[in-house]
Amino acid sequence: MKAMGLVLEHSKMTTLAVELLEKCIRDGIGGKQDDLQKSFALLEQKEHEADDLRKRIIEELAKGELPADERVGLMRLGRQIDWITDWSHEAGRILVLFDLSHMPKQVQDVVVEMCETVRECTVKVADSVEKLMNGALEQSLQAADGVERLEEKTDKLHQKARSALIEIKTDSIPVGSIILLSQFLEAIENTADRCEDTCDQVRVMAVTLSKRND
């Protein structure tokens, strides 16, 4: 079905969004503000493309070619996937407001590792969605379990970053920048959380499809 193909395309788009966020982070750490703005513009474009794709998914599902429960499941799955890109975009929106290059190296290193982990999360999400669409339900659930482990790793990295925030001296870095950094870290963690939510929906759909196949 076309709707399933669009949902899969949507899931793969999240990886591209997080890769652009990672580029934004590296530009920010390098003090390349012009490059950061260009990378963020591309991230914004990807977020708009994801929104358009979600609308196309809804239009296809509205045609009613699939069973009602499957349509509802795919619609919810598409929304969860969209939140991943939304939060990646939100992280970028915050990042362009402060200078990451002025932050301690310990913080910069954790930020990079968090984003790399979230990127791995999105790859696993796309893998889980693809296997679900192909009817490989057990493999889809295994990929979903991988997402959960990576989300837990992101949580631990976030906690590590919080500890580093306490050590930042406000006489050298403005308090406002530290607040934005904290919000930025929260947005990255929320991106990982949305990956986990997406795979929770994958699990729901896998159970539904499994019962139908029995």
Sequence and secondary structure as in RCSB ss.txt:
>XXXX:A:sequence
MKAMGLVLEHSKMTTLAVELLEKCIRDGIGGKQDDLQKSFALLEQKEHEADDLRKRIIEELAKGELPADERVGLM
RLGRQIDWITDWSHEAGRILVLFDLSHMPKQVQDVVVEMCETVRECTVKVADSVEKLMNGALEQSLQAADGVERL
EEKTDKLHQKARSALIEIKTDSIPVGSIILLSQFLEAIENTADRCEDTCDQVRVMAVTLSKRND
>XXXX:A:secstr
 HHHHHHHHHHHHHHHHHHHHHHHHHHHHTT HHHHHHHHHHHHHHHHHHHHHHHHHHHHHTT  S HHHHHHHH
HHHHHHHHHHHHHHHHHHHHTTS GGGS HHHHHHHHHHHHHHHHHHHHHHHHHHHHHTT HHHHHHHHHHHHHH
HHHHHHHHHHHHHHHHT  TTTS HHHHHHHHHHHHHHHHHHHHHHHHHHHHHHHHHHHHHHH 
